[in-house]
Amino acid sequence: MGQKIHPKDERIVQLLQQQGLIKREVKTRLKSEVYRLQTDEIVKINNYAEHFGLSAKQKLIDEILDLRRETMISRLTKAQVVAL
């Protein structure tokens, strides 16, 4: 059974496909620009988890991912408007 797609990810997929990307390219962009955490971010998250627990760790990860999604949607929307 597949993973449930976040609603903002669906919007990102739509915007990228409108730019002509295929499904595999869209997945690659999502993975690299939204889901792949940098080393310094991982260190900060683990440090945060030591002090506040695992549920707080997941909440922080979710916030980081949501911020990245919003940023990507904003950037893609602006690029689409400029292209028109």
N, CA, C and O atoms as a GROMACS GRO file, in nm:
protein
  336
    1MET      N    1   0.084  -0.118   0.000
    1MET     CA    2   0.000   0.000   0.000
    1MET      C    3   0.088   0.124   0.000
    1MET      O    4   0.187   0.130   0.073
    2GLY      N    5   0.054   0.223  -0.081
    2GLY     CA    6   0.135   0.344  -0.095
    2GLY      C    7   0.116   0.441   0.019
    2GLY      O    8   0.020   0.434   0.096
    3GLN      N    9   0.211   0.531   0.028
    3GLN     CA   10   0.204   0.634   0.131
    3GLN      C   11   0.105   0.742   0.090
    3GLN      O   12   0.090   0.772  -0.028
    4LYS      N   13   0.038   0.798   0.188
    4LYS     CA   14  -0.056   0.907   0.161
    4LYS      C   15   0.024   1.033   0.128
    4LYS      O   16   0.121   1.066   0.198
    5ILE      N   17  -0.016   1.101   0.023
    5ILE     CA   18   0.054   1.220  -0.023
    5ILE      C   19   0.000   1.342   0.050
    5ILE      O   20  -0.122   1.360   0.063
    6HIS      N   21   0.091   1.426   0.096
    6HIS     CA   22   0.053   1.550   0.162
    6HIS      C   23  -0.015   1.642   0.060
    6HIS      O   24   0.029   1.650  -0.054
    7PRO      N   25  -0.121   1.712   0.101
    7PRO     CA   26  -0.193   1.800   0.006
    7PRO      C   27  -0.103   1.905  -0.060
    7PRO      O   28  -0.121   1.936  -0.177
    8LYS      N   29  -0.007   1.957   0.013
    8LYS     CA   30   0.083   2.056  -0.046
    8LYS      C   31   0.177   1.991  -0.148
    8LYS      O   32   0.217   2.054  -0.245
    9ASP      N   33   0.212   1.864  -0.125
    9ASP     CA   34   0.292   1.791  -0.221
    9ASP      C   35   0.215   1.774  -0.352
    9ASP      O   36   0.272   1.780  -0.460
   10GLU      N   37   0.085   1.752  -0.340
   10GLU     CA   38   0.001   1.739  -0.460
   10GLU      C   39   0.006   1.868  -0.541
   10GLU      O   40   0.013   1.864  -0.664
   11ARG      N   41   0.001   1.981  -0.474
   11ARG     CA   42   0.006   2.111  -0.542
   11ARG      C   43   0.142   2.128  -0.610
   11ARG      O   44   0.150   2.178  -0.722
   12ILE      N   45   0.249   2.089  -0.542
   12ILE     CA   46   0.384   2.098  -0.599
   12ILE      C   47   0.393   2.010  -0.723
   12ILE      O   48   0.450   2.051  -0.825
   13VAL      N   49   0.337   1.890  -0.716
   13VAL     CA   50   0.338   1.798  -0.830
   13VAL      C   51   0.267   1.863  -0.948
   13VAL      O   52   0.317   1.858  -1.061
   14GLN      N   53   0.152   1.923  -0.924
   14GLN     CA   54   0.077   1.990  -1.031
   14GLN      C   55   0.160   2.100  -1.096
   14GLN      O   56   0.168   2.109  -1.218
   15LEU      N   57   0.221   2.183  -1.013
   15LEU     CA   58   0.300   2.295  -1.065
   15LEU      C   59   0.420   2.247  -1.146
   15LEU      O   60   0.451   2.303  -1.251
   16LEU      N   61   0.488   2.143  -1.097
   16LEU     CA   62   0.604   2.092  -1.169
   16LEU      C   63   0.563   2.023  -1.299
   16LEU      O   64   0.634   2.034  -1.400
   17GLN      N   65   0.450   1.954  -1.298
   17GLN     CA   66   0.404   1.889  -1.420
   17GLN      C   67   0.361   1.993  -1.523
   17GLN      O   68   0.374   1.970  -1.643
   18GLN      N   69   0.309   2.106  -1.478
   18GLN     CA   70   0.274   2.214  -1.570
   18GLN      C   71   0.398   2.271  -1.637
   18GLN      O   72   0.391   2.327  -1.746
   19GLN      N   73   0.512   2.257  -1.571
   19GLN     CA   74   0.639   2.301  -1.629
   19GLN      C   75   0.697   2.196  -1.724
   19GLN      O   76   0.800   2.220  -1.787
   20GLY      N   77   0.632   2.080  -1.733
   20GLY     CA   78   0.675   1.977  -1.827
   20GLY      C   79   0.755   1.864  -1.766
   20GLY      O   80   0.806   1.779  -1.839
   21LEU      N   81   0.766   1.859  -1.634
   21LEU     CA   82   0.839   1.750  -1.571
   21LEU      C   83   0.754   1.624  -1.568
   21LEU      O   84   0.632   1.630  -1.556
   22ILE      N   85   0.821   1.509  -1.578
   22ILE     CA   86   0.751   1.382  -1.567
   22ILE      C   87   0.753   1.336  -1.422
   22ILE      O   88   0.824   1.391  -1.338
   23LYS      N   89   0.673   1.232  -1.394
   23LYS     CA   90   0.653   1.187  -1.256
   23LYS      C   91   0.785   1.157  -1.184
   23LYS      O   92   0.802   1.196  -1.069
   24ARG      N   93   0.877   1.090  -1.250
   24ARG     CA   94   1.005   1.055  -1.186
   24ARG      C   95   1.085   1.181  -1.153
   24ARG      O   96   1.147   1.189  -1.048
   25GLU      N   97   1.083   1.280  -1.243
   25GLU     CA   98   1.154   1.404  -1.219
   25GLU      C   99   1.091   1.482  -1.104
   25GLU      O  100   1.161   1.543  -1.023
   26VAL      N  101   0.960   1.479  -1.097
   26VAL     CA  102   0.888   1.546  -0.987
   26VAL      C  103   0.926   1.483  -0.854
   26VAL      O  104   0.954   1.554  -0.758
   27LYS      N  105   0.927   1.350  -0.848
   27LYS     CA  106   0.963   1.281  -0.723
   27LYS      C  107   1.105   1.316  -0.681
   27LYS      O  108   1.132   1.336  -0.563
   28THR      N  109   1.196   1.322  -0.778
   28THR     CA  110   1.334   1.356  -0.749
   28THR      C  111   1.346   1.497  -0.692
   28THR      O  112   1.418   1.519  -0.595
   29ARG      N  113   1.275   1.592  -0.753
   29ARG     CA  114   1.278   1.731  -0.703
   29ARG      C  115   1.220   1.741  -0.563
   29ARG      O  116   1.276   1.808  -0.477
   30LEU      N  117   1.107   1.672  -0.541
   30LEU     CA  118   1.046   1.675  -0.407
   30LEU      C  119   1.142   1.617  -0.304
   30LEU      O  120   1.160   1.673  -0.196
   31LYS      N  121   1.202   1.507  -0.338
   31LYS     CA  122   1.293   1.442  -0.243
   31LYS      C  123   1.411   1.533  -0.210
   31LYS      O  124   1.448   1.546  -0.094
   32SER      N  125   1.470   1.595  -0.312
   32SER     CA  126   1.589   1.676  -0.287
   32SER      C  127   1.558   1.811  -0.225
   32SER      O  128   1.636   1.861  -0.143
   33GLU      N  129   1.446   1.873  -0.263
   33GLU     CA  130   1.418   2.008  -0.216
   33GLU      C  131   1.331   2.015  -0.091
   33GLU      O  132   1.332   2.116  -0.020
   34VAL      N  133   1.256   1.909  -0.062
   34VAL     CA  134   1.168   1.911   0.055
   34VAL      C  135   1.214   1.811   0.161
   34VAL      O  136   1.230   1.847   0.277
   35TYR      N  137   1.235   1.687   0.122
   35TYR     CA  138   1.252   1.581   0.220
   35TYR      C  139   1.396   1.553   0.264
   35TYR      O  140   1.415   1.498   0.373
   36ARG      N  141   1.494   1.588   0.187
   36ARG     CA  142   1.631   1.558   0.226
   36ARG      C  143   1.680   1.664   0.324
   36ARG      O  144   1.692   1.782   0.290
   37LEU      N  145   1.709   1.620   0.446
   37LEU     CA  146   1.757   1.712   0.550
   37LEU      C  147   1.909   1.723   0.542
   37LEU      O  148   1.978   1.626   0.513
   38GLN      N  149   1.959   1.843   0.566
   38GLN     CA  150   2.102   1.867   0.568
   38GLN      C  151   2.160   1.818   0.700
   38GLN      O  152   2.088   1.803   0.798
   39THR      N  153   2.290   1.794   0.701
   39THR     CA  154   2.357   1.741   0.820
   39THR      C  155   2.337   1.831   0.941
   39THR      O  156   2.310   1.783   1.051
   40ASP      N  157   2.350   1.961   0.922
   40ASP     CA  158   2.334   2.053   1.036
   40ASP      C  159   2.190   2.051   1.089
   40ASP      O  160   2.168   2.066   1.209
   41GLU      N  161   2.093   2.032   1.000
   41GLU     CA  162   1.954   2.022   1.044
   41GLU      C  163   1.930   1.896   1.126
   41GLU      O  164   1.858   1.898   1.226
   42ILE      N  165   1.991   1.787   1.085
   42ILE     CA  166   1.977   1.660   1.158
   42ILE      C  167   2.035   1.674   1.297
   42ILE      O  168   1.977   1.626   1.394
   43VAL      N  169   2.150   1.738   1.308
   43VAL     CA  170   2.213   1.759   1.438
   43VAL      C  171   2.121   1.842   1.528
   43VAL      O  172   2.102   1.808   1.645
   44LYS      N  173   2.065   1.950   1.474
   44LYS     CA  174   1.975   2.036   1.552
   44LYS      C  175   1.850   1.959   1.596
   44LYS      O  176   1.805   1.972   1.710
   45ILE      N  177   1.795   1.880   1.506
   45ILE     CA  178   1.674   1.803   1.538
   45ILE      C  179   1.703   1.701   1.648
   45ILE      O  180   1.624   1.687   1.741
   46ASN      N  181   1.814   1.631   1.637
   46ASN     CA  182   1.849   1.532   1.740
   46ASN      C  183   1.876   1.598   1.874
   46ASN      O  184   1.841   1.544   1.978
   47ASN      N  185   1.939   1.715   1.872
   47ASN     CA  186   1.963   1.790   1.995
   47ASN      C  187   1.830   1.833   2.057
   47ASN      O  188   1.811   1.823   2.178
   48TYR      N  189   1.740   1.880   1.974
   48TYR     CA  190   1.607   1.921   2.019
   48TYR      C  191   1.534   1.802   2.082
   48TYR      O  192   1.469   1.816   2.186
   49ALA      N  193   1.546   1.686   2.018
   49ALA     CA  194   1.479   1.565   2.068
   49ALA      C  195   1.533   1.522   2.204
   49ALA      O  196   1.459   1.472   2.288
   50GLU      N  197   1.663   1.541   2.226
   50GLU     CA  198   1.722   1.506   2.355
   50GLU      C  199   1.658   1.587   2.467
   50GLU      O  200   1.639   1.535   2.577
   51HIS      N  201   1.626   1.711   2.440
   51HIS     CA  202   1.572   1.798   2.544
   51HIS      C  203   1.421   1.790   2.557
   51HIS      O  204   1.368   1.802   2.667
   52PHE      N  205   1.351   1.769   2.445
   52PHE     CA  206   1.206   1.778   2.448
   52PHE      C  207   1.132   1.649   2.414
   52PHE      O  208   1.010   1.644   2.425
   53GLY      N  209   1.203   1.544   2.373
   53GLY     CA  210   1.139   1.415   2.346
   53GLY      C  211   1.109   1.391   2.199
   53GLY      O  212   1.121   1.480   2.115
   54LEU      N  213   1.069   1.266   2.170
   54LEU     CA  214   1.048   1.224   2.033
   54LEU      C  215   0.927   1.288   1.966
   54LEU      O  216   0.930   1.315   1.846
   55SER      N  217   0.821   1.314   2.042
   55SER     CA  218   0.704   1.376   1.980
   55SER      C  219   0.737   1.519   1.936
   55SER      O  220   0.690   1.565   1.833
   56ALA      N  221   0.818   1.586   2.015
   56ALA     CA  222   0.862   1.721   1.978
   56ALA      C  223   0.954   1.716   1.857
   56ALA      O  224   0.953   1.806   1.773
   57LYS      N  225   1.033   1.610   1.848
   57LYS     CA  226   1.122   1.591   1.734
   57LYS      C  227   1.040   1.580   1.605
   57LYS      O  228   1.072   1.646   1.506
   58GLN      N  229   0.937   1.498   1.607
   58GLN     CA  230   0.854   1.480   1.489
   58GLN      C  231   0.781   1.609   1.453
   58GLN      O  232   0.764   1.641   1.335
   59LYS      N  233   0.739   1.681   1.554
   59LYS     CA  234   0.670   1.809   1.531
   59LYS      C  235   0.765   1.908   1.462
   59LYS      O  236   0.723   1.980   1.371
   60LEU      N  237   0.891   1.912   1.505
   60LEU     CA  238   0.990   2.001   1.445
   60LEU      C  239   1.018   1.960   1.300
   60LEU      O  240   1.028   2.047   1.213
   61ILE      N  241   1.030   1.831   1.274
   61ILE     CA  242   1.051   1.782   1.138
   61ILE      C  243   0.934   1.822   1.050
   61ILE      O  244   0.952   1.868   0.937
   62ASP      N  245   0.813   1.803   1.100
   62ASP     CA  246   0.693   1.840   1.024
   62ASP      C  247   0.691   1.989   0.991
   62ASP      O  248   0.650   2.028   0.882
   63GLU      N  249   0.734   2.072   1.086
   63GLU     CA  250   0.738   2.216   1.064
   63GLU      C  251   0.841   2.253   0.957
   63GLU      O  252   0.815   2.339   0.872
   64ILE      N  253   0.956   2.188   0.960
   64ILE     CA  254   1.060   2.213   0.861
   64ILE      C  255   1.009   2.175   0.722
   64ILE      O  256   1.025   2.252   0.627
   65LEU      N  257   0.948   2.058   0.711
   65LEU     CA  258   0.898   2.011   0.582
   65LEU      C  259   0.787   2.102   0.531
   65LEU      O  260   0.781   2.132   0.411
   66ASP      N  261   0.700   2.146   0.620
   66ASP     CA  262   0.590   2.233   0.580
   66ASP      C  263   0.643   2.368   0.529
   66ASP      O  264   0.593   2.422   0.430
   67LEU      N  265   0.742   2.421   0.597
   67LEU     CA  266   0.804   2.546   0.554
   67LEU      C  267   0.868   2.530   0.417
   67LEU      O  268   0.857   2.619   0.332
   68ARG      N  269   0.935   2.420   0.395
   68ARG     CA  270   0.997   2.394   0.265
   68ARG      C  271   0.891   2.380   0.156
   68ARG      O  272   0.910   2.429   0.044
   69ARG      N  273   0.781   2.314   0.188
   69ARG     CA  274   0.672   2.300   0.090
   69ARG      C  275   0.617   2.437   0.051
   69ARG      O  276   0.600   2.467  -0.068
   70GLU      N  277   0.590   2.520   0.151
   70GLU     CA  278   0.538   2.654   0.125
   70GLU      C  279   0.634   2.735   0.038
   70GLU      O  280   0.591   2.804  -0.055
   71THR      N  281   0.761   2.727   0.069
   71THR     CA  282   0.863   2.798  -0.007
   71THR      C  283   0.865   2.752  -0.152
   71THR      O  284   0.871   2.833  -0.244
   72MET      N  285   0.859   2.621  -0.172
   72MET     CA  286   0.864   2.565  -0.306
   72MET      C  287   0.739   2.604  -0.386
   72MET      O  288   0.748   2.639  -0.503
   73ILE      N  289   0.622   2.598  -0.322
   73ILE     CA  290   0.498   2.637  -0.388
   73ILE      C  291   0.505   2.784  -0.429
   73ILE      O  292   0.468   2.820  -0.540
   74SER      N  293   0.553   2.868  -0.339
   74SER     CA  294   0.564   3.011  -0.367
   74SER      C  295   0.658   3.035  -0.485
   74SER      O  296   0.626   3.113  -0.576
   75ARG      N  297   0.773   2.970  -0.484
   75ARG     CA  298   0.871   2.986  -0.591
   75ARG      C  299   0.815   2.939  -0.725
   75ARG      O  300   0.833   3.006  -0.827
   76LEU      N  301   0.748   2.823  -0.725
   76LEU     CA  302   0.693   2.769  -0.849
   76LEU      C  303   0.577   2.855  -0.901
   76LEU      O  304   0.563   2.872  -1.022
   77THR      N  305   0.497   2.907  -0.811
   77THR     CA  306   0.385   2.992  -0.851
   77THR      C  307   0.436   3.122  -0.913
   77THR      O  308   0.384   3.167  -1.015
   78LYS      N  309   0.540   3.181  -0.852
   78LYS     CA  310   0.598   3.303  -0.906
   78LYS      C  311   0.659   3.277  -1.044
   78LYS      O  312   0.646   3.359  -1.134
   79ALA      N  313   0.725   3.163  -1.060
   79ALA     CA  314   0.786   3.129  -1.189
   79ALA      C  315   0.678   3.109  -1.295
   79ALA      O  316   0.699   3.144  -1.411
   80GLN      N  317   0.564   3.055  -1.255
   80GLN     CA  318   0.455   3.034  -1.348
   80GLN      C  319   0.395   3.166  -1.392
   80GLN      O  320   0.362   3.183  -1.510
   81VAL      N  321   0.380   3.261  -1.300
   81VAL     CA  322   0.324   3.392  -1.332
   81VAL      C  323   0.419   3.468  -1.425
   81VAL      O  324   0.375   3.533  -1.519
   82VAL      N  325   0.549   3.460  -1.399
   82VAL     CA  326   0.647   3.528  -1.482
   82VAL      C  327   0.646   3.470  -1.624
   82VAL      O  328   0.665   3.543  -1.721
   83ALA      N  329   0.626   3.340  -1.635
   83ALA     CA  330   0.626   3.273  -1.765
   83ALA      C  331   0.505   3.316  -1.850
   83ALA      O  332   0.510   3.311  -1.973
   84LEU      N  333   0.398   3.358  -1.784
   84LEU     CA  334   0.279   3.402  -1.857
   84LEU      C  335   0.303   3.538  -1.913
   84LEU      O  336   0.216   3.594  -1.978
   0.00000   0.00000   0.00000
